[in-house]
Amino acid sequence: MAMGEQANISLDLKRLVGLDKVAALLDISLREVQRKIAAGELPRPVKIGRLSKLPLEEVFNFIEKLKSKRDGKQ
């Protein structure tokens, strides 16, 4: 992998995605995403004007936590 390609992958994980995209990634409703944020299961979103976004990396971290719980690695 070339140096430029590696940088693009890193930047991609830092990308902010809307809560609707988070819901699609997790295959849950937007309201369920909002509940998970309120419960502290997902991090608080970054506000950009009226938009709420999450770093893609934090969404993947949430998924990894769920996998760890599933595998008993808490």
N, C-alpha and C positions, 0 to 999 in steps of 0.2 A: 504494500500500500504506500503510495507516494505521500510526502509530507502534506501536500495540499489537500489530499483526500481525507487524511486523518483530521485536519483542522475542520473540514466541512462536517464531518461526523460529530465532532465535539460541539460545534456551533448549532447543529441540528438539535442536540439534546437540550441546549440552552433556550431553544425557541419557545416562545409563549404561544399557548393554544387556548382558544375560547372554551368556556365550560360546556358548550354544546359538543365540541370535538372530544373533550374529556369523557362526556357521557357516551359518545359513540365508541371510543376506545375501550371503555369498561363495559359496554353493552348494558348500560343502565339508563334510567331517565335523568333528565336535567334536574328535576326536583330531588332525586336520590343523591346526585352529586352535591347539591346544595345542603342536603341533610348531613352528608358525610363531612362537609366543610364545617358546618355548625357544630358537629359532634367532635371535631378535632381529628377525625380519621384522615382527612385530606388537608393539606396546608391551606392557609388563607390565601386567596387569590391576589394577584397584583392588579391594582386598578389603573387603567389607562383611560382617563375621562370617565365615561359611563360603562366602559367595557371591563369585565372581570376575566383575567387570564391566569393560567397556571404554567409554570415551566414544564416542558415535556419530561424533563429529567425527574421531576418530583412525582409525576404521574407514574413513571416507570418504577420509581422507588416504592410507591404505594403498592404496585402490583407485586414487586419482590417481597414486600412484607407479608402480603396475603399468601404467597407461595411458601414462605418460611413457616407461617402458621400451619399451613396445610401439611407440610412435611415434618412438623413437630420440632422445628429448629428455633423457635421463639428466642 
